[in-house]
Amino acid sequence: IQLILNAIWTPLFFGAKKLGWAFFEIVVLWVFIVLSIVSFFVAVPLAGWLMLPYIAWVSFASLLNYSIWQLNK
């Protein structure tokens, strides 16, 4: 699911210039990453820790997406 959501974001944001839709989509991606992190921590804690840079990056990208969307309204 995350791979598909990652693949969809780029054409939405850069290709179609649908900044609001791209933001909504990246928030959905963020939720799926958090769910993965939680399940990874239960199964193998190290795997959960290794996902933290990924959620940090997607959080930063979400903030940038939102800011660009708001500035271009």
Protein Blocks (a to p, Z undefined) as FASTA:
>chain_A
ZZmmmmmmmmmmmmnopaklmmmmmmmmmmmmmmmmmmmmmmmmmlmmmmmmmmmmmmmm
mmmmmmmmmmmZZ
